[in-house]
């Protein structure tokens, strides 16, 4: 392939990447389905093999990728998918950009190591990519055995300490993706290698076919960013997407990829950290809507239609027509047991479930209690409370304060949900409202109410 034939070079490299994507779908469906929605966009002159935006595009430099064998190219491609799966750019926060980008690369490359291993009579699926030009190593991924299986956050702390000890205190706290004034801008063609320190690179990337004529800058559709060359060897890290919902979208993509992996007969690899993240997002395997309304129906006693909720369509014509009653509970009271016998993992699941519970009600009152009531959280403050995860407690257990509080405030819930292990004390008299106990798999007994064992949704490992 000659330098005078760039179109043919680009076509060949795109074909190799498409073949690798098909191979990934077959050998590792989890990774393959994460990659599938992403567009492969040629970016001649990028200066490193690839970069990605965490959402929908992976840019590749045909000249750089052409220097890689097919297994090495597969490594670089999967490296980008890992950045997407672990949302590394979004997780940076206000950390020093130089240390964070390197830490995330060390962590991601550690995830890829098993896929480069060989077995008896087997070739590795991928190989470590190393590009040497004129006897000089130009592209090589960051790897360090001392970091073991540490997450990026732990590696970052080590790198930051080392940077400060070496006299780099002036860069501490610099959270900008371009590294602030840590280095001067350089030409993209000079990038690559591990480097001695921060250096800035001006990038102009094509938008790709799916972006149409308008890109992030609202002009010609091209993506223009001044990025930090963190010395990662095989890619640049772009600025985090401006979309505030990007983490939610990525979690949905992770859960979808896991479902596809299950449907494939669980072929290939799913890292434990990602499995745990999806596990926490999925919560418990409880059909709340069906359970709520089966137990609360005798209390509700409502008709299918009600003039208190007239059809909006007919109101425009000054006609009052009874509309359907909304499928929501008027008042749901949820009590969360935060005693010492309740583990933090269980409370993480509880937080995810409470969001779902609140969506099924007109008003949701959360009562946090161990042997005494610590917090009473109304509907309008529930979302903020759950984000902060301020579950006070850790002492003994008694549900008497919860029911005493309801009696004192003259509250009669449409439905009461107690989240607990039932190793507690309860009122001797059954309350005059339906009660559900959502309990841990190891639990005690209760004199009244409907007990539901909170089993996490099916998930491996």
C-alpha positions in Angstrom: 0.0 0.0 0.0 1.5 3.3 -1.0 1.2 6.7 0.6 -0.2 7.9 -2.7 -3.3 5.8 -2.3 -4.9 7.1 0.9 -8.5 6.2 -0.1 -7.5 2.5 -0.6 -5.6 2.5 2.7 -8.6 3.9 4.5 -10.9 1.3 2.9 -8.6 -1.5 3.9 -8.3 -0.4 7.5 -12.1 0.1 7.8 -12.6 -3.4 6.5 -10.1 -4.8 9.1 -12.0 -3.0 11.9 -15.3 -4.3 10.7 -14.0 -7.8 10.7 -12.7 -7.3 14.2 -16.1 -6.1 15.3 -17.7 -9.3 13.9 -15.1 -11.4 15.6 -15.7 -9.6 18.9 -19.5 -10.2 18.6 -18.8 -13.9 18.2 -16.0 -14.4 20.7 -17.0 -11.8 23.3 -20.6 -10.8 22.8 -20.6 -8.5 25.8 -17.8 -6.3 24.4 -19.1 -6.8 20.8 -22.5 -5.4 21.6 -21.0 -2.4 23.4 -19.0 -1.7 20.2 -21.8 -2.4 17.8 -23.6 1.0 18.0 -20.4 3.0 17.6 -19.4 4.4 14.2 -15.9 3.9 12.9 -14.8 7.2 11.5 -11.5 7.6 9.6 -9.4 10.5 10.8 -6.2 10.8 8.7 -3.4 12.7 10.5 -4.8 11.9 14.0 -1.3 10.9 15.0 -2.3 7.9 17.2 -4.2 4.8 16.2 -7.6 5.8 17.7 -9.7 8.0 20.0 -13.4 7.9 21.0 -16.1 10.1 22.4 -17.6 7.6 24.8 -20.9 7.8 23.1 -21.2 7.0 19.4 -17.9 7.4 17.5 -14.4 5.8 17.3 -11.9 7.7 15.1 -9.0 5.9 13.6 -5.9 7.0 11.8 -5.4 4.6 8.8 -1.7 5.3 8.6 -1.2 4.4 12.2 -3.5 1.4 12.3 -2.0 0.0 9.1 1.3 -0.5 11.0 -0.5 -2.9 13.4 -1.1 -6.6 12.9 -4.7 -7.7 13.1 -4.5 -8.9 16.7 -2.8 -5.7 17.8 -5.5 -3.7 16.1 -8.1 -5.7 18.0 -6.4 -4.8 21.2 -6.5 -1.0 20.4 -10.2 -1.3 19.4 -11.1 -3.1 22.6 -9.2 -0.6 24.5 -11.6 2.1 23.2 -14.6 0.0 24.1 -13.2 -0.4 27.7 -13.0 3.4 28.1 -16.7 3.5 27.0 -17.7 0.7 29.4 -15.9 2.1 32.4 -16.9 5.7 31.6 -13.4 6.8 32.4 -13.7 10.4 31.1 -16.9 11.0 33.1 -15.2 9.6 36.3 -12.3 12.1 36.1 -14.2 14.7 38.1 -11.7 17.4 39.3 -8.7 15.1 39.3 -5.4 16.1 37.7 -5.8 15.3 34.0 -2.3 13.9 33.4 -2.4 11.5 36.3 -6.0 10.5 35.7 -5.7 9.7 32.0 -2.6 7.6 32.6 -4.3 5.8 35.6 -7.4 4.9 33.5 -5.1 3.5 30.8 -3.2 1.4 33.2 -6.5 0.0 34.6 -8.1 -0.6 31.2 -5.0 -2.4 29.9 -5.0 -4.6 32.9 -8.5 -5.7 32.0 -7.3 -6.7 28.5 -4.4 -8.8 29.7 -6.4 -12.1 29.9 -7.4 -11.7 26.3 -3.7 -11.6 25.3 -2.9 -14.8 27.2 -2.1 -18.0 25.4 -3.2 -21.5 26.2 -2.0 -24.9 25.2 -2.1 -25.0 21.4 -3.9 -21.6 21.3 -3.0 -18.3 19.8 -4.0 -15.2 21.8 -7.1 -13.3 20.6 -5.2 -10.0 20.9 -1.6 -8.9 21.1 0.0 -5.9 22.8 0.4 -3.2 20.1 3.9 -1.8 19.6 4.8 0.4 16.6 8.5 1.1 16.0 9.5 3.7 13.5 13.2 4.2 12.6 14.2 2.1 15.6 12.1 4.2 18.0 9.0 3.0 19.8 6.2 5.3 18.7 3.1 3.5 20.1 2.9 1.2 23.1 0.2 0.9 25.8 0.8 1.8 29.4 1.3 -1.2 31.6 2.8 -1.7 35.1 2.6 -4.9 37.1 2.8 -3.1 40.4 -0.8 -1.8 39.9 -2.2 -5.3 39.9 -6.0 -5.3 39.9 -6.4 -1.8 41.3 -9.1 0.5 40.0 -8.2 3.7 38.2 -8.9 5.8 41.3 -6.3 3.9 43.4 -3.7 4.0 40.6 -4.4 7.8 40.3 -3.5 8.4 43.9 -0.1 6.5 43.4 0.7 8.5 40.3 -0.3 11.8 41.9 2.0 11.1 44.9 4.9 10.3 42.6 4.3 13.4 40.5 4.3 15.6 43.6 7.5 13.9 44.9 9.2 14.6 41.6 8.4 18.3 41.9 5.2 18.5 39.9 3.2 20.2 42.6 2.3 23.0 40.1 0.0 20.6 38.3 -1.9 19.4 41.4 -5.6 20.0 41.2 -5.6 20.8 37.5 -8.8 19.2 36.5 -9.2 20.5 32.9 -9.0 17.8 30.3 -6.3 19.7 28.4 -4.1 19.8 31.5 -4.4 23.6 31.8 -0.9 25.1 31.4 0.9 21.9 31.9 2.3 21.8 28.4 2.4 23.6 25.1 0.3 22.5 22.1 2.1 20.4 19.6 1.4 18.9 16.2 -0.7 15.8 16.1 1.8 14.0 14.0 4.3 14.2 16.8 2.2 12.3 19.3 2.6 8.9 20.6 5.0 7.1 22.8 5.1 7.4 26.6 6.5 10.9 26.7 8.2 12.8 29.5 5.3 15.0 30.5 2.1 16.8 29.4 1.9 18.2 25.9 -1.1 19.7 24.2 -2.5 18.6 20.8 -5.0 20.4 18.6 -7.4 18.0 17.1 -9.9 18.5 14.2 -12.0 15.3 13.7 -14.5 14.6 11.0 -18.1 14.2 12.3 -18.9 10.9 10.7 -22.0 10.1 8.6 -24.4 9.8 11.5 -23.7 13.3 12.8 -24.9 14.9 9.5 -23.8 18.5 8.8 -23.8 19.8 12.3 -21.3 18.8 14.9 -20.5 19.8 18.5 -19.2 23.2 17.5 -22.4 24.0 15.5 -20.4 24.8 12.4 -19.1 22.4 9.7 -19.7 19.4 11.8 -16.1 18.8 12.7 -15.1 18.1 16.3 -12.4 20.5 17.4 -10.7 19.9 20.7 -7.4 20.8 22.4 -6.5 17.7 24.2 -3.7 16.4 26.5 -1.3 13.9 25.1 -1.0 11.9 28.3 1.6 9.5 26.8 -0.9 6.6 26.7 0.8 5.4 23.5 -2.2 4.3 21.5 -4.9 7.0 21.8 -6.0 10.4 23.0 -8.7 11.0 25.5 -11.2 13.6 24.4 -13.2 15.8 26.7 -16.2 14.2 28.5 -19.5 14.5 26.6 -21.6 17.5 27.4 -24.7 15.3 27.7 -25.6 15.3 31.4 -27.4 12.0 30.9 -24.4 10.2 29.4 -23.9 8.0 32.5 -27.5 6.8 32.4 -27.2 6.1 28.7 -24.0 4.1 29.2 -25.6 2.1 32.1 -28.5 1.2 29.8 -26.0 0.1 27.1 -24.1 -2.0 29.7 -27.3 -3.7 30.8 -28.3 -4.4 27.2 -24.9 -5.8 26.4 -25.1 -8.1 29.5 -28.5 -9.3 28.4 -27.1 -10.1 24.9 -24.2 -11.9 26.6 -26.6 -14.1 28.6 -28.6 -14.9 25.4 -25.4 -16.0 23.7 -24.9 -18.7 26.3 -22.5 -16.6 28.3 -19.6 -16.7 25.8 -16.5 -14.7 26.5 -15.6 -12.2 29.2 -17.5 -9.9 31.5 -15.3 -8.1 34.1 -16.4 -8.4 37.7 -16.4 -4.6 38.3 -18.9 -4.1 35.4 -21.0 -7.0 36.6 -21.3 -5.4 40.0 -22.2 -2.0 38.5 -25.0 -3.6 36.5 -26.1 -5.6 39.5 -26.5 -2.5 41.6 -28.4 -0.7 38.8 -30.8 -3.6 38.4 -31.8 -3.8 42.0 -34.2 -6.6 43.2 -36.3 -8.9 41.2 -39.7 -7.7 42.4 -42.7 -6.7 40.3 -43.7 -3.8 42.4 -46.7 -2.6 40.4 -48.3 -6.0 40.4 -47.6 -6.6 44.1 -48.7 -3.1 45.2 -52.0 -3.1 43.5 -52.9 -6.7 44.3 -52.4 -5.9 48.1 -53.7 -2.4 48.0 -56.8 -2.9 45.8 -59.2 -3.6 48.8 -58.1 -0.3 50.4 -58.3 1.8 47.2 -61.9 0.9 46.4 -61.9 3.2 43.4 -63.9 3.1 40.2 -62.2 2.8 36.8 -63.3 6.4 35.9 -63.5 9.5 38.0 -64.6 13.1 37.5 -61.8 14.2 39.8 -59.5 13.3 36.9 -61.4 14.5 33.8 -60.3 13.8 30.2 -58.1 16.6 29.1 -59.1 16.0 25.5 -62.7 17.0 26.3 -61.9 19.8 28.6 -60.7 21.8 25.6 -64.3 21.7 24.3 -65.7 22.7 27.7 -67.0 19.2 28.3 -66.5 17.5 31.7 -66.0 13.8 31.0 -64.8 11.3 33.6 -61.3 10.2 33.0 -59.4 7.1 34.0 -58.0 6.9 37.5 -54.2 7.0 37.4 -52.5 3.8 38.4 -50.7 5.3 41.4 -51.0 4.9 45.2 -52.2 8.0 47.0 -49.7 7.5 49.9 -46.9 5.0 50.2 -44.9 4.8 53.4 -41.5 3.1 53.2 -39.5 2.2 56.3 -35.8 1.3 55.9 -34.1 -0.6 58.6 -30.6 0.8 59.1 -29.6 -1.3 62.1 -26.2 -2.9 62.4 -27.4 -6.2 60.9 -28.2 -4.6 57.6 -25.3 -4.7 55.2 -24.2 -1.8 52.9 -24.7 -3.8 49.8 -28.3 -4.4 50.7 -28.8 -0.7 51.3 -27.3 0.1 47.9 -30.0 -2.1 46.4 -32.6 -0.4 48.5 -31.6 3.0 47.2 -32.2 1.8 43.6 -35.6 0.3 44.5 -36.8 3.4 46.3 -36.6 5.3 43.0 -38.9 2.7 41.4 -41.3 2.7 44.3 -41.7 6.5 44.3 -42.7 6.4 40.6 -45.7 4.3 41.5 -47.1 6.7 44.1 -48.6 10.2 44.3 -46.8 10.7 47.6 -44.0 8.6 49.1 -42.8 9.1 52.7 -39.5 7.5 53.7 -38.8 6.7 57.3 -35.2 5.8 58.2 -35.0 3.9 61.5 -32.9 1.4 63.6 -34.2 1.5 67.2 -35.3 5.1 66.7 -36.5 7.3 63.8 -33.5 9.1 62.3 -35.0 10.7 59.2 -38.4 11.3 57.7 -38.0 12.2 54.0 -41.0 13.5 52.0 -41.5 13.0 48.3 -40.0 16.3 47.2 -36.7 15.6 49.0 -36.4 11.8 48.2 -34.3 12.1 45.1 -31.7 14.2 46.7 -31.6 12.0 49.8 -31.1 8.9 47.7 -28.2 10.4 45.8 -26.4 11.3 49.0 -27.1 7.9 50.5 -27.4 9.3 54.0 -28.8 6.2 55.7 -28.2 7.0 59.4 -28.3 4.2 62.0 -26.2 1.2 62.8 -27.7 0.5 66.3 -30.3 -1.9 67.5 -33.6 -2.7 65.8 -37.2 -1.9 66.6 -40.2 -1.1 64.3 -42.2 0.3 67.2 -41.0 3.9 66.7 -42.1 3.7 63.0 -45.7 2.7 63.8 -45.7 5.1 66.7 -44.7 7.9 64.4 -47.5 7.1 61.9 -50.0 7.1 64.8 -48.8 10.3 66.2 -49.0 12.1 62.8 -52.4 10.6 62.1 -51.1 9.0 58.9 -52.9 6.0 57.3 -50.9 4.9 54.3 -52.5 3.2 51.3 -49.7 0.8 51.6 -46.7 0.3 54.0 -43.4 -1.3 52.8 -40.9 -2.2 55.5 -37.4 -3.0 54.2 -35.6 -5.1 56.9 -34.2 -8.4 57.9 -37.2 -8.8 60.4 -34.8 -9.3 63.4 -36.8 -6.6 65.2 -39.8 -6.0 67.4 -43.2 -5.2 66.1 -46.6 -3.9 67.4 -48.7 -6.6 69.0 -51.8 -5.4 67.1 -52.0 -5.5 63.3 -52.3 -2.0 61.7 -55.4 -1.1 59.7 -53.5 -0.8 56.4 -51.8 -3.4 54.2 -48.1 -4.1 54.9 -45.4 -5.6 52.8 -42.1 -6.7 54.3 -39.2 -6.7 51.8 -36.6 -8.8 53.6 -33.1 -10.2 53.2 -32.6 -13.9 52.3 -31.7 -14.5 55.9 -34.5 -13.1 57.9 -36.6 -13.5 61.1 -40.4 -13.8 61.6 -43.1 -11.2 61.7 -46.7 -11.4 63.2 -48.4 -9.7 60.3 -48.0 -8.5 56.7 -46.9 -10.0 53.4 -43.3 -11.1 53.3 -41.3 -10.8 50.0 -37.7 -12.1 50.0 -35.5 -9.5 48.2 -33.5 -11.6 45.7 -31.2 -9.6 43.4 -32.0 -9.9 39.7 -30.2 -12.8 38.1 -26.5 -11.9 37.6 -23.3 -13.9 37.6 -20.5 -13.7 40.1 
